[in-house]
């Protein structure tokens, strides 16, 4: 499958909403039960972008959005400021075609350049394909939380995976450099 990666834009929100809707209704990666409306997805997009996190789209040659990925805060407490959580969602026709792997690689690259030191994947439903793509990117198993969600008539586990970025924990972060500037408290 041929595709290119680019920054997601507000004009992608309808397609992003459709992809996420399908995942919420048919999958277990998201523990949401009711798909958010387009306005909510636009609000979420704006919050991520306005905080300086990357939001990337995979686009087919005909312009169809095949998937998207973004990084966001894992938690909002200031000590977590060097840790990001990744999220990747693909249209059904794009699954297993390399778009997820490419989106994750680009997300890792951008987050490393921004100065983040750790990336965590919180994999709902312990989804095997998501575990595999993260493992292939170098993520290591960080934990298993059993029965964290109940969706589609069954209990779901959550797997945590983690990847050091840049120097990871081998050096102290440089004061006053992004993402350190996100928190002024």
C-alpha positions as CSV (number, residue, x, y, z in Angstrom):
1,X,0.0,0.0,0.0
2,X,1.3,3.4,-1.0
3,X,0.9,6.4,1.4
4,X,2.7,9.5,2.6
5,X,2.9,11.0,6.0
6,X,2.2,14.6,6.8
7,X,1.0,16.7,9.7
8,X,-2.7,16.2,10.3
9,X,-4.8,19.3,9.8
10,X,-8.3,20.5,10.9
11,X,-9.6,19.5,7.4
12,X,-8.7,15.9,8.4
13,X,-11.2,15.9,11.3
14,X,-14.1,14.3,9.5
15,X,-11.9,11.4,8.3
16,X,-10.2,11.1,11.7
17,X,-13.7,11.0,13.3
18,X,-14.8,8.2,10.9
19,X,-11.7,6.1,11.6
20,X,-12.0,6.5,15.4
21,X,-15.8,5.8,15.2
22,X,-15.1,2.5,13.5
23,X,-12.5,1.6,16.2
24,X,-14.8,2.5,19.1
25,X,-17.7,0.6,17.6
26,X,-15.8,-2.5,16.5
27,X,-12.5,-2.7,18.3
28,X,-11.0,-2.7,21.7
29,X,-8.1,-0.3,21.4
30,X,-10.3,2.5,22.8
31,X,-12.3,1.9,25.9
32,X,-14.8,4.5,24.8
33,X,-18.3,3.0,24.2
34,X,-19.9,5.8,22.3
35,X,-18.0,7.4,19.4
36,X,-17.4,11.1,19.9
37,X,-18.9,13.6,17.5
38,X,-16.8,15.5,15.1
39,X,-16.9,18.6,17.3
40,X,-15.4,16.7,20.2
41,X,-12.7,15.2,17.9
42,X,-11.9,18.7,16.7
43,X,-11.6,19.8,20.3
44,X,-9.3,16.9,21.2
45,X,-7.2,17.6,18.1
46,X,-6.9,21.3,19.0
47,X,-5.9,20.5,22.6
48,X,-3.1,18.2,21.4
49,X,-1.8,20.5,18.7
50,X,-2.0,23.6,21.0
51,X,0.2,21.9,23.5
52,X,2.9,21.3,20.9
53,X,2.5,17.5,20.5
54,X,2.8,15.9,17.0
55,X,-0.3,14.7,15.2
56,X,0.4,12.9,12.0
57,X,-1.7,11.6,9.1
58,X,-1.0,8.7,6.7
59,X,-2.6,9.6,3.3
60,X,-3.1,7.4,0.2
61,X,-2.1,8.9,-3.2
62,X,-5.8,9.7,-3.9
63,X,-6.0,11.8,-0.7
64,X,-7.9,9.3,1.5
65,X,-6.8,9.4,5.1
66,X,-5.6,5.9,6.0
67,X,-4.7,6.5,9.6
68,X,-3.4,8.9,12.1
69,X,-1.1,9.0,15.2
70,X,-0.4,11.5,17.9
71,X,1.5,11.9,21.1
72,X,0.0,13.5,24.2
73,X,0.7,13.8,27.9
74,X,0.7,10.5,29.8
75,X,-0.3,12.4,32.9
76,X,-0.5,16.2,33.6
77,X,1.6,16.3,36.8
78,X,4.8,18.3,36.0
79,X,7.3,15.5,36.8
80,X,5.7,13.5,33.9
81,X,6.6,16.2,31.4
82,X,9.3,14.2,29.6
83,X,7.0,11.2,29.1
84,X,4.5,11.0,26.2
85,X,1.8,8.5,25.3
86,X,1.3,7.4,21.7
87,X,-2.0,6.7,20.0
88,X,-2.4,5.2,16.5
89,X,-5.7,4.5,14.7
90,X,-6.0,3.0,11.2
91,X,-8.8,2.6,8.7
92,X,-9.7,-1.1,8.3
93,X,-8.3,-1.2,4.7
94,X,-4.9,0.2,6.0
95,X,-4.4,-2.4,8.8
96,X,-1.5,-4.7,8.2
97,X,-0.1,-2.6,5.3
98,X,2.7,-0.8,7.1
99,X,1.0,2.5,7.8
100,X,0.9,1.9,11.6
101,X,4.6,1.1,11.7
102,X,5.4,4.2,9.6
103,X,3.2,6.4,11.8
104,X,4.8,5.1,15.0
105,X,8.4,5.6,13.6
106,X,7.6,9.2,12.6
107,X,6.0,9.9,16.0
108,X,9.1,8.5,17.8
109,X,11.4,10.6,15.6
110,X,9.4,13.8,16.3
111,X,9.0,13.2,20.0
112,X,12.7,12.6,20.3
113,X,13.5,15.8,18.5
114,X,11.2,17.7,20.8
115,X,13.2,16.5,23.8
116,X,10.8,13.9,25.3
117,X,12.7,11.1,27.0
118,X,10.2,8.2,27.2
119,X,7.2,7.1,25.2
120,X,4.6,4.8,26.6
121,X,1.9,2.8,24.8
122,X,-1.2,1.9,26.7
123,X,-2.6,-0.9,24.6
124,X,-6.3,-1.5,25.3
125,X,-7.6,-5.0,24.8
126,X,-3.9,-6.2,24.8
127,X,-4.4,-6.0,21.0
128,X,-1.8,-8.4,19.4
129,X,-1.2,-6.2,16.3
130,X,-0.5,-3.2,18.4
131,X,1.8,-5.1,20.7
132,X,3.7,-6.4,17.6
133,X,4.1,-3.0,16.0
134,X,5.3,-1.5,19.2
135,X,7.7,-4.4,19.9
136,X,9.1,-4.0,16.3
137,X,9.8,-0.3,17.1
138,X,11.8,-1.3,20.2
139,X,9.2,-0.9,22.9
140,X,9.6,-3.2,25.9
141,X,6.8,-4.8,28.0
142,X,6.1,-2.6,31.0
143,X,3.2,-4.3,32.6
144,X,-0.1,-6.1,32.3
145,X,-3.3,-4.8,33.9
146,X,-5.9,-7.5,33.9
147,X,-9.6,-6.8,33.5
148,X,-9.3,-3.1,33.1
149,X,-12.2,-2.7,30.7
150,X,-15.5,-4.4,29.8
151,X,-16.5,-4.0,26.2
152,X,-18.3,-6.2,23.6
153,X,-19.4,-8.5,26.3
154,X,-15.9,-9.4,27.7
155,X,-13.3,-8.3,30.1
156,X,-10.2,-6.7,28.5
157,X,-6.6,-6.5,29.7
158,X,-4.4,-3.5,29.1
159,X,-0.7,-3.9,28.2
160,X,1.8,-1.1,29.0
161,X,4.9,-0.9,26.7
162,X,7.7,1.7,27.0
163,X,10.5,3.1,24.8
164,X,13.3,5.4,25.9
165,X,13.8,8.4,23.6
166,X,17.1,10.1,23.0
167,X,19.2,9.8,26.1
168,X,16.4,8.3,28.0
169,X,17.3,8.4,31.7
170,X,21.1,8.3,31.2
171,X,21.4,12.2,31.4
172,X,19.4,14.9,33.0
173,X,17.2,17.0,30.8
174,X,18.4,20.4,29.8
175,X,16.5,23.1,31.9
176,X,14.2,25.4,30.0
177,X,14.2,23.4,26.8
178,X,10.9,22.0,25.4
179,X,9.2,20.0,26.8
180,X,10.5,21.5,30.1
181,X,8.9,24.8,29.1
182,X,5.4,23.2,29.0
183,X,5.3,23.4,32.8
184,X,6.0,26.7,34.5
185,X,4.6,25.7,38.0
